[in-house]
Amino acid sequence: MVSDTAVEETPPAARRPRVVVFDYGSGNVHSAVKALEKAGADVTLSGDFTEAMAADGLFVPGVGAFDAVMAALESSGGARIIDKRITGGKPVLGVCVGLQVMFDRGTERGVETEGLGQWPGSITELPAEVVPHMGWNTVRVPENSRLFRGLEDERFYFVHSYAAQEWLLDVIPPFTEPALTWADHGVPFLAAIENGPLTATQFHPEKSGEAGITLLRNWLDTLPLPE
């Protein structure tokens, strides 16, 4: 005998977002993989074009000098992948020098290197009494930030001597104003940028404890997942 009571079907579990940590020879990739997994992603460490383009999100690490990171991105095809993803509206997260190379150029030790040109402006040395800026620091979070939801009073871990110290991109409606998060070390500098599909942080989320994991989780929550 069939019961008149309808049987409720258990909805299928939502799939975890798929993230590729782009492997182009930069350091610190394994800690990034572990942090993203802890935040709730299925993570692949890969430099493969097809995998990087198919991922829900692409994580671009960056450790070392601006010119060395740019040379590695160019030789590995990473510059092309980043450009194609952003042009197609596919999310990218750059970290540390992975933020810096998104700008037009970087100047380190008198050497000027062309960047990826996603944002106008230059990366220059911090005019502070002590460089590098190393350790924990607070940030000033704008009201329109999704990345820092619930993290407005947290500290994050920085290791850098160079930074973006001004924002030059003029946004014309109907495009949305980017969310700019600032920090201070000698002068104000950009600690994080949320600009459409392109997000970047000067600090290291993967080294920032639970606050960093929550920030990565917030980023994962912004990734559009296909049905």
ABEGO torsion letter per residue (X at the ends): XBBABBBBBBBBBBBBBBBBBBBAGBBGAAAAAAAAAAAGBBBBBBABAAAAAABABBBBBBBEBAAAAAAAAAAAGAAAAAAAAAAAGBBBBBBEAAAAAABABBBBGGBBBBBAGABBEBBBBBBBABOBBBEBBBBBBBAABAAABGAAABBBBBBBABBBABBABBBBOABBBBBBBBBBBGBBBBABBBBEABBBBABBAAAAEAAAAAAAAAAAAABBBBX
